[in-house]
């Protein structure tokens, strides 16, 4: 008799899924999870452990699976078996939450917003990726969609079967570029789905003899792949982002919350766009994020007020949302969403609304420029004591150590070579 295999997973600071496997029966019969090592958090995108890091060779942890996150991946081929996946929290060996656990970091941010303001975040991660194929199609074209078959149909079928609620699947602007969106969900569920989505996309592509990459920029002159995080607020189950009485329909509470993101944007970018090539994408005229501002239906703004749908029985209050556009798939989804939520909590604490909503092009407006590089964003993070206070010191120092390690590993390479190194990982 074959025992179903379970993989107990975490997502690390370079947004890669790692973990350990055991039989599903053994996992479910235990309350102590599987063993783990603190220094595993310090792995860089290229495989080595950042040195120095706060942990060294010392210490032990446990990966405690969240049983509600179980999904079953279908067999990769006729010779394989289904795989049970569980996302986990990390605890110390005495069962206490580990202060450096990225998933717990998000859970704590969610709880803080709830306890301070009785507000919850509804979120959705919109992913772009490049599918390596010899077939060239047109931007947004039917031929591009057909060229991706049977991959596209298989992907949506798998996502639906494991409960990830796919919403849209479409060819994008770049050659071989596609976009997949999932239905909005509570913050933790949305981030968990983002972790799973990337793995399922890559796994499905591999089964079809293809390679899918979420690399922020395949080539310096190419089209970038972003992760757009859609955000809305609710209180007691009712949406509170929309106000039909304001000029741009943004409620006072939502304006305060999003102002928190704008005020700390430079520091947040070191978390949401943390690779050495992320800022090659985040430049004007790439429809990524051309300035720190909130803009009405503007794909160059850091925060984009998405359009209101008022026909076909749609409820504008429940569909109205704001899109954070300066994230990519080198960022841990739990950590990226957690810092956005903490920034929104801070904004609500200050009770100061957004100063200006850009109703036009970002270029030539009052928008602040984004940091010109990851180094500049890291400097902003290191000097921002408010954002620093959201992290356990070891968690922040590990993040900074990883980025320094990746920078050293890429020293002397051209931008094109750096893009290629990251493309091979993501």
N, C-alpha and C positions, 0 to 999 in steps of 0.2 A: 504494500500500500504506500503510495506517495503522499507525503505530507506537504500541504501548501506552504510555499516559501513566503516569508514576510520580510520586507526591507524597512527598517526603522530609520527615518531620514531626518536630517536637519539641513538648513540652507545657510551657508557660511557667509562671511563678509565679502567674498567675491562672487556671491550669488550662484555658487555651484552646490548641487545637492550631494551630500555625503552621508554615510551612515553604516549600519551593520545589519546583517541578515540572520534570521533564525526561523525555525518553524513557526507557523501561525499559531498552532496549538500551544507551544511552549510560551509564546509571547502573551497569549490571552490568559494563561494560567498563572502568570507572574504579575506582581505589582511593582516590580523594581526595574523594569526595562532592560537595557543592555549597556555595557560599559562604554565609556568614551573618554577622551583625553582633552584637557583645556587647550593645549597647543595646536590642536586641529583647527581651532578658530583662526589661527595665524597663517594658514596656508594661503599662498598667493595664487593668482590666476594661472601661473606657469608651473605650479606644483611644489615649489620649495616652501619651507616654513620661514616666515620673516624673522630675521635675526638682527638685532635683539627683539624679543617679545616678552610680555610680562610673565609668561608661564614657564618657559624653559622646558625641562624634562619632568617637572614635578606635577603631581596632582592627578586626580581621577574624577570623572563625572559619570552620570547616568543619563542616557537618552530615554525619556519617559514618553511612550507613544500616546497621542491623543486618539482614542479609539474612534471618535466621530469623524476623523479625517481619512479613514480607510477608503482606498479605491483599489480596484482590481484591473490591472493592465492585461489586455488580451495577450495570448501567446505571440511571440515574435515570428514563429514559423511552426510548421507541423511537428518539429522535433522538440519544441519548448513547451513550457507550462505557463499558465497565468501567474502573475506576480502581484502579491498583496503589498500595497504601499501604505505606510503610516507616517504622518508628520509628528514631530516630537518636540517636547520642551526638554531643556537640560537642567538637571539638578545636581547638587553636591551629593556626596555619598551618604550624607545623613538625611537626604530627602528634601532639603531646602532649595528653593529656586536659585539658579546660578545667575548672578547679577550681570553676566556678559551674554546671556542668551538673547539672540535677536528676536525670537518669537515672543519671549516674555517681555522684551522691551516694547513691542507693539501692544501687547495685552495691558501693560501698565499705562501706556499712553491713552488707550481706550478708556480704561477705568478712571483715570484722572479727569478726562474731559467729561465723563458721565457724572462723577462725584462733584465737580466744581460747577458745572453748568447744566446738568441734566440733558446733555446733548450727545447724540450718537452720529457717527459718520457712516454714510453709505458710499461705497466706492466701486470702481471697476477699472481694471488695468487693460489698456488697449496696446497690443504688441504688434510691432512690425518686425519682419525678418526676411532674410534673403534665402531663396531656394535655388541651389546650384543646379542648373539644367542647361542642356545644349540648345533648348528651344527658346528663341527670342520672341516675345510678344509685345504688344503695344501697351503703353501706360493705361491702367484701368480697363484694359480691353478684354472682351469675351475670349479672344484667342489666348490671352495669358491665363485666364481661368481654366480653359480647356487643356492647355499645355500642362497644367499641374495635376491633371487627373491620372490615375485614381487617387492620388495623394489627398486632395482636398476633401473628397467624399469620405475617405477612410478616416481622416483627421476629425471631421465633424462628428462622424459616427462614434468614434472613440470618446471624444470629449463629452458627448451626450450620454453615453453609456455609463461613464464614471461620475456623472452628476455635476460637471463643470459648467453647464448651461451656456453653450455657445450662442452668440447673438448674430454677429456678422463675420463673413469670410469673403475677402475681396482682393483682387490684384491691385497693387499700389503703383506709384509713379516710376520707381526704379526698375531696371531689368531684373526679372526674377524676384521682385519684392512683393510680399503679401502682408496682409493685415488680418488679425483675428481678434475679435472682441468677445467678452463674456458679459452676461447679464449683471447688473449691479447687485451687490450683496453687502451685508454688514462688513465692517472693516477687516476683521480677522479672517472671515471666510474669503473675502476678495483677495487678500494677500496670499492666503493658502492656495487659492486657485491659480494665482500667478506663478507660484513656485512649481506647481504641478504642470501648468500649461507648457512651460518651456521644455520640460523633460518629455512630455507627450509629443510635442511637435518634432523634436529632434529624433525621438524613438520611432515615430511613424515614418519620418523621412528616410531613416536608415533602412527600415523594412522595405521601402520602395526603391532602394538603391540610390537615394538622393542624400544631399547634405543640406541641412537647414542651419543657418547662422543668425543669431540675434546681435551680432557685433554692431556697435554703435555706428561705425563707418567702414564699409568694406574696402574703400579706397579714398584717399584724400579728395579726389575729384568726383567721387561717386555720390549716391543718394544715401542719406543716413537712416538708420533704424532707431526709432524712438520707442519709449514706453510712456504713453500718456495716461496719467492717473486722474480719473474723473471722480469728483467729490461733491457730495451734497450732505445737508444736515437734516436731522429729524429730532423731534422731542416728543416723547410719549407716543411714538409710532406715527407721528404726523410730520410731513415735510415742512421745513421752516426756511429754506433757502430762497424761495420765490415770494415776491411781494408785487402784485400787479400795480400798486400805487406809486412805485418809484420809477424813475426814468428808464433804467436798464433792468428793472424787475429784480434787483438784488436786495434782499431784506437787510435790515440794519444789523441783525445778529450775524448773518453771513458776511456782510461787508467787514465787520469787526474781525471775524475769524480769518478771512482771506488777507486782510491787512497784516495779520501776524506773519503770514508766509512772505509777503512782500518785504516787510521790515527786516527779516532775517535771511533773505533769499541767497545772498552771497555765501553764507555759511552752510545753508542747506544743500547747495549745489555740490559741496564736497562729499555729501552722502548720496545724493540722488543721481549724480553723474561722475562716478569716482575713478574712471579709468584714465590712462595717459592719453587716450584718443578721444575721450568724450567731448572735449571742448573744440576739437576740429569740426564736430557736427553743430555745436551750439554757436553758430555765427549767423549774422543777418542774411536774409534772402534764401535760407535753406528750409523755411517753414518749420523750424525747430523751436527756437526761442531767441528772438532778436533783441529783447530788452526786458528789464524787470519792471513790469506793470501788469495791470489787469485790463484786458481789452475786450470789447464786444465782438464776438464771432471772429477773432483775429488770431490766425495761426502763427504769427510772429511774436505774440505776447507770452510772457511766462505763464500767466493765468488767462485762460480764454473762457469768456462767458459763452456757453454753448447756446444754440438757437432754441427757441421755444416752439414746441409742436402743439398747435391748437386746432387740429382737425382730426377726423377719424376716431373721435371719442377719446383722444388723448387728454390726460390731466396735466396741464402745464406745471402745476406745483410738484408733481411726482417725477416729471422728466427733466425739469430744470436742474442744471448742474454746471460746475466750473471745472475746467480741465487744466491740470498742471502738466506743462509740456517739456520740462527740462529733466526728465529721467531717462535712463536707458537700462538695458538688461545686464550691465555690469554691477548694478545696484541690487542689494538684497531687498526683495519686496517688503518684508516685515520692517526692516530698518527705514527704508524710504518712506513708507506710509506713516511710521511712528513719528518721524521728525516733522512731517507735515501736520499731523494731528497735534503734536506738542506746540508747534508754532501757532496753530489755530486756537488752542487753549490759551496761550499767552495773549493772542490778539483779543480774545473775549475778555480776559482779565483786564486788559488796558481799556477796553470799551471805546476804541477809536476807530472810526470807519475809514475806508479807503479814501485817499485824498482826491483822486481823479480816476475816472474810467475812460480809457482811450477809445474814442469812437472814430477810428480812422487808422491810417498806417502808423506803425510804431516808429519808423524812421522819421526823424524830425520832431518827435513828440518829447514830452518831459520824462520818458522812461529812462531809468538808469541802465548803463551797460552791464552786461553779464561779466563776471571775471573772465579774463582772456585765456586762462589756463587752469589746470587742476592745481598747480602750485599756488596761484592767486586765491582760489577757492579755499584751499587748505589753510592759508594764512588767515583768511576771513573766519574760518572755523576756529582756529587756535586762539584768535583774539576776541571772539564773541563769548563772553562769560555766561550769558543766558543760555545759549545753545550748548555750551560745554556742560552746564549743570544738569542737562537731561541725560547724560551718560555716566555710567560707572567709569572711573578713571582707566581701569584696565581695558574696557571695551573701546574707549576712544583711542587709547594709545595703541591698541592692536590694529585698529583701522588705519591709523597714521603710519604704523610700521609696515603694513602691507603695501600701502601706496608708495612708500619710500623704496621698498624692496622691488616693486614692479618698475619703478623709474630706473633703478640701478640695472635691472635686467635688460632694459631696452636702450641703455645708453649707447650712443653712437649709431643707432639705426635711423634710417629715414622715416618720414611719416608713413610712407607706403609700406615699409617693412613692419612698422609698429601695428598698422591696421591688419596686416596679414597674421602677425603673431596672435592678436586678439581674436581674429576670425577663426583661427584653428581651435580656440578654446570655447567660444560662445556660439 
